[in-house]
Amino acid sequence: MATVGIVGLPNVGKTTLFNALTGLSAPTASHPFSTTEPNLGVARIPDAALDRAAVLEGSAKTVHATLELLDLPAMSGPGDHGLAARFLARLREVEALAVVLRAFDEESVPSDESGVDPVAQAESLLLELAIADAEVFGRRAEKAAKEATADPSRRAAADAISRAAAHLEEGHALRSVVWDEHARAAFRDLAPLTLKPAVWVVNVGEDQPADAVAAVANAVPEGDEVISLSAEIEEEGSRLDPDERAELFEGLGLGEGALAKVVHATYDALRLVSFYTLGSKEAHAWTVPRGATARRAAGKVHSDMERGFIRAEIAPMAAVLESGGWDAAKAAGMVRLEGKDYVVRDGDVIVFRFNV
């Protein structure tokens, strides 16, 4: 399960988005810094295909993929030594960032600390995260240089850390340039914030156009995901039962809602794909990195499957649903055999054959 850290300036709607995604009720307020401790929750990823497959297979249990969300106290921009600064170590532990930017104007929610210009907020937060990394890399660069003097084999790592420190000192995110595998290995223990994949969430008002996405996309590192939504509406929807929520989202033209948007963007940022295992006991969605082999995917289900992997029987979920279930798809010749080096595709339904 991937962990995503939710960050942003005061009163931008971070905790409102957290509640919308998790269905929890973490407290929110119209004054700045109402979140003083991190909120932790799990978002169950909507998956209509999995639900349909579970019905076809008569599965006793359906297990959706999930995202773990960490909602941190608000940051105050460059030089912040307030609440959020105390939790930067927690942020370094997450796998991706969801950065909330305010683009709504609401009299009851003061904007003095953040403003309503999402581009200005994005630039401020990029600088703040770069400064936080620069402090860590600056200290490490001095130590790495001394180690390289005593041991020449460490010179490449020391040089990479030094170049990264200089890049950060200029206020640039590490992911704005390409680093080779050796450099990334040198950075690993430092857990740089600006090397983590980021999804930028532009929080708009109910009646305000979501026209800031392109401007934000031009302001953040190339390749970062940028989406827009109304966290307030999404939080209201999360309180409804599924049918009423679907009716609300359809009426407002919101499609599948915020959770689906954030999940798709996060999966793209983290380069993740989903595969499925189906049966009468359980229909289960699993997540693996893009490029994972069938044998590695088997290990997600159980280590014995990876260790004793023989082959995989595979069919696209679309074919399974169209055929009326796994057995019907197999009878129709839709299932194929693949070996351990097969690269798993998003939406594969897999039966692993193994022997231990």
C-alpha positions in Angstrom: 0.0 0.0 0.0 1.5 3.3 -1.1 1.6 6.2 1.4 0.8 9.7 0.2 1.5 12.8 2.2 -1.0 15.7 1.9 0.6 19.1 2.2 -0.3 22.8 1.6 -0.5 26.2 3.1 -3.1 27.2 5.7 -6.8 27.1 4.8 -6.4 25.5 1.4 -8.6 22.5 2.1 -6.0 19.8 3.0 -8.0 18.2 5.7 -11.3 18.6 3.8 -9.7 16.7 0.9 -8.4 14.1 3.4 -11.9 13.6 4.8 -13.3 13.3 1.2 -10.8 10.6 0.3 -11.0 8.6 3.5 -14.6 9.1 4.6 -13.2 10.1 8.0 -14.2 13.3 9.9 -10.9 14.9 10.9 -11.7 18.3 12.4 -11.6 21.4 10.1 -11.9 25.1 10.9 -12.0 28.4 9.1 -8.9 29.7 11.0 -5.3 28.9 10.0 -3.4 26.0 11.6 -6.5 24.1 12.8 -4.6 20.9 12.1 -1.9 20.6 14.8 -1.2 16.8 14.6 -1.0 14.6 11.5 -4.2 12.7 10.5 -3.7 9.2 9.2 -6.3 7.3 7.1 -6.8 4.8 4.4 -8.6 5.4 1.1 -10.4 2.4 -0.4 -9.9 2.7 -4.2 -13.2 2.5 -6.2 -13.1 -0.3 -8.7 -16.3 -1.1 -10.6 -14.6 -3.9 -12.6 -13.5 -5.7 -9.5 -17.0 -5.4 -8.0 -18.6 -6.8 -11.1 -16.1 -9.7 -11.3 -16.8 -10.5 -7.6 -20.5 -10.9 -8.4 -19.7 -13.1 -11.5 -17.4 -15.3 -9.4 -19.7 -15.4 -6.4 -16.7 -14.2 -4.3 -17.4 -14.2 -0.5 -15.1 -11.3 0.0 -14.0 -8.3 -2.2 -10.6 -6.6 -1.4 -10.0 -3.3 -3.1 -6.6 -1.7 -3.4 -5.9 1.1 -1.0 -3.9 4.3 -0.5 -2.6 5.4 2.9 -3.0 9.1 3.4 -1.1 11.3 5.8 -2.5 14.8 6.3 0.1 17.1 7.8 -0.3 20.4 9.5 -0.1 23.4 7.2 3.2 25.0 6.1 3.8 28.7 6.1 6.0 29.2 3.1 9.8 29.6 2.9 11.6 29.7 6.2 8.7 28.1 8.0 9.6 26.9 11.5 6.1 26.3 12.7 3.9 23.3 12.9 4.7 21.6 9.6 8.5 22.0 10.0 8.2 19.6 13.0 6.7 16.9 10.8 9.1 17.0 7.8 10.7 13.8 9.0 7.3 12.1 8.7 6.9 13.5 5.2 10.2 12.0 4.1 8.7 8.6 4.9 5.9 8.8 2.3 6.2 7.6 -1.3 4.4 10.6 -3.0 3.1 14.0 -2.2 -0.4 15.4 -2.8 0.0 19.2 -2.7 -3.2 21.1 -2.2 -3.5 24.6 -3.8 -6.3 27.0 -3.0 -8.1 28.5 -6.0 -11.4 29.3 -4.3 -12.5 32.6 -2.7 -14.8 32.2 0.3 -15.4 34.9 2.8 -15.9 32.5 5.7 -12.5 30.9 5.1 -9.7 33.6 5.5 -7.1 33.5 2.7 -4.5 35.8 4.4 -2.0 33.0 5.0 -2.3 31.4 1.5 -4.0 33.7 -1.0 -6.1 32.3 -3.8 -3.4 32.2 -6.5 -2.5 28.5 -6.9 0.6 29.3 -9.0 2.0 31.6 -6.3 1.3 28.9 -3.7 3.0 26.2 -5.8 6.1 28.3 -6.2 6.2 29.0 -2.5 5.8 25.4 -1.5 8.4 24.2 -4.1 10.9 26.7 -2.6 10.0 25.6 1.0 10.6 21.9 0.2 13.8 22.7 -1.7 15.1 24.7 1.3 14.3 21.7 3.6 16.2 19.4 1.3 19.1 21.9 0.9 19.7 21.8 4.7 19.9 18.0 4.7 22.1 17.8 1.6 24.4 20.6 2.6 25.2 18.8 5.9 25.7 15.5 4.1 27.8 17.0 1.3 30.5 18.0 3.9 30.6 14.6 5.5 30.6 12.8 2.1 33.5 14.9 0.9 35.6 13.9 3.9 34.6 10.2 3.4 35.6 10.4 -0.3 39.1 11.8 0.7 39.6 8.7 2.9 38.0 6.3 0.5 38.2 7.2 -3.3 35.4 4.6 -4.1 33.0 7.1 -2.5 33.9 9.9 -4.8 31.1 9.4 -7.2 28.5 9.5 -4.4 30.1 12.6 -2.9 30.0 14.4 -6.2 26.4 13.5 -6.8 25.4 14.8 -3.3 27.4 18.0 -3.9 25.7 18.6 -7.2 22.3 18.0 -5.7 23.1 20.4 -2.8 24.0 23.1 -5.3 20.8 22.5 -7.3 18.7 22.8 -4.2 20.5 25.9 -3.0 19.2 27.6 -6.2 15.6 26.7 -5.1 15.1 23.9 -7.6 13.4 20.5 -7.0 15.7 17.5 -7.5 13.1 15.9 -9.8 13.4 18.8 -12.2 16.6 17.2 -13.5 17.5 13.6 -14.4 19.7 11.6 -11.9 21.2 8.3 -12.8 20.8 5.2 -10.7 24.1 5.7 -8.8 23.1 9.3 -7.8 19.7 8.1 -6.7 21.4 5.4 -4.6 23.5 8.0 -2.9 20.4 10.1 -2.2 18.3 7.2 -0.8 19.2 7.5 2.9 18.5 11.3 2.7 14.9 10.7 1.5 14.7 14.0 -0.4 11.3 15.6 -0.5 11.8 17.2 -3.9 12.6 13.8 -5.6 9.3 12.3 -4.5 6.5 12.1 -7.2 4.0 14.9 -6.7 0.3 15.4 -7.5 -0.8 19.0 -7.4 -4.5 19.3 -6.4 -6.1 22.7 -7.4 -9.0 23.1 -5.0 -11.7 25.2 -6.7 -15.0 26.6 -5.5 -18.4 25.0 -6.4 -19.2 27.6 -9.1 -15.6 28.6 -10.0 -14.0 27.3 -13.3 -11.1 24.9 -13.0 -8.9 26.9 -15.4 -5.8 27.0 -13.3 -4.5 23.6 -14.1 -2.5 24.6 -17.2 -0.9 27.5 -15.3 0.1 25.3 -12.4 1.5 22.7 -14.8 3.8 25.3 -16.2 5.0 26.3 -12.8 5.9 22.9 -11.4 8.5 20.3 -12.5 7.8 18.7 -15.8 6.0 15.4 -15.4 4.2 16.3 -12.2 0.5 15.5 -12.2 -2.0 18.4 -11.9 -5.7 17.9 -11.3 -8.6 20.1 -10.1 -11.6 19.4 -7.8 -13.8 21.0 -5.2 -12.8 19.4 -1.9 -15.9 20.8 -0.1 -18.3 19.2 -2.6 -16.3 15.9 -2.5 -16.4 15.9 1.3 -20.2 16.3 1.3 -20.4 13.5 -1.3 -18.3 11.2 0.9 -21.0 11.3 3.6 -23.7 10.0 1.2 -24.4 6.4 0.4 -22.9 5.2 -3.0 -26.1 5.7 -5.0 -26.8 9.2 -3.7 -23.1 10.1 -4.1 -23.1 8.8 -7.7 -26.3 10.9 -8.4 -24.7 14.0 -6.9 -21.4 13.6 -8.9 -23.3 12.9 -12.1 -25.5 16.0 -11.6 -22.5 18.2 -11.0 -20.5 16.6 -13.8 -17.8 15.3 -11.5 -17.5 11.8 -13.0 -16.2 9.3 -10.5 -15.3 11.9 -8.0 -12.1 13.1 -6.2 -10.9 9.7 -5.0 -10.8 8.3 -8.5 -9.0 11.5 -9.8 -6.4 11.4 -7.0 -5.8 7.7 -7.3 -5.3 7.8 -11.1 -3.0 10.7 -10.8 -1.0 9.1 -7.9 -0.8 5.8 -9.8 0.6 7.6 -12.8 3.1 9.5 -10.6 4.3 6.4 -8.8 4.2 4.3 -12.0 1.9 1.7 -10.6 -0.4 -0.9 -12.2 -3.2 -3.1 -10.8 -3.8 -6.8 -11.4 -6.5 -9.1 -10.0 -6.9 -12.5 -8.5 -10.5 -14.0 -8.6 -12.1 -16.9 -6.9 -15.1 -18.0 -4.8 -13.4 -17.1 -1.6 -12.0 -13.7 -2.6 -11.8 -11.2 -5.4 -8.7 -9.1 -4.8 -7.0 -6.1 -6.4 -3.2 -5.9 -6.1 -0.8 -3.1 -6.9 2.8 -3.5 -8.4 5.3 -1.1 -10.0 5.0 -0.7 -13.8 7.4 -3.2 -15.4 6.9 -5.9 -12.6 7.2 -9.5 -13.8 4.6 -12.2 -13.2 6.9 -13.8 -10.7 7.3 -10.6 -8.7 3.5 -10.1 -8.8 3.1 -13.7 -7.5 5.1 -12.6 -4.5 2.6 -9.9 -3.7 0.0 -12.6 -3.2 2.2 -15.0 -1.3 6.0 -15.5 -1.0 5.5 -19.3 -1.7 4.0 -18.4 -5.1 7.1 -16.4 -6.0 9.5 -19.0 -4.8 7.8 -21.9 -6.5 6.5 -20.1 -9.5 5.7 -22.4 -12.5 3.6 -20.3 -14.8 0.7 -17.8 -14.9 -2.7 -18.0 -16.5 -3.7 -14.5 -17.6 -6.6 -12.7 -19.2 -7.6 -9.0 -19.4 -10.3 -8.1 -16.9 -12.4 -6.7 -19.8 -12.4 -10.2 -21.4 -13.3 -11.9 -18.1 -16.3 -9.5 -17.6 -17.4 -9.8 -21.3 -17.3 -13.6 -21.1 -19.2 -13.8 -17.9 -16.4 -14.9 -15.6 -13.0 -16.6 -15.4 -14.2 -20.1 -16.4 -16.2 -18.8 -19.3 -13.2 -16.7 -20.5 -11.0 -19.8 -20.3 -13.5 -21.8 -22.3 -13.7 -19.1 -24.9 -9.9 -19.2 -25.4 -9.3 -15.8 -23.8 -6.8 -17.1 -21.2 -3.2 -17.5 -22.2 -0.1 -19.0 -20.4 2.9 -16.8 -19.5 6.2 -17.4 -17.9 8.0 -15.8 -15.0 9.4 -12.9 -17.1 6.0 -11.8 -18.4 5.5 -8.0 -17.6 2.2 -7.5 -15.9 -0.2 -5.2 -17.6 -2.8 -3.0 -15.9 -6.0 -4.9 -15.5 -4.6 -8.4 -15.9 -6.5 -11.2 -14.1 -4.0 -13.8 -13.1 -4.0 -17.4 -11.7 -0.5 -18.3 -10.5 0.6 -22.0 -10.7 3.4 -22.8 -8.3 4.9 -25.7 -6.4 6.9 -25.6 -3.1 
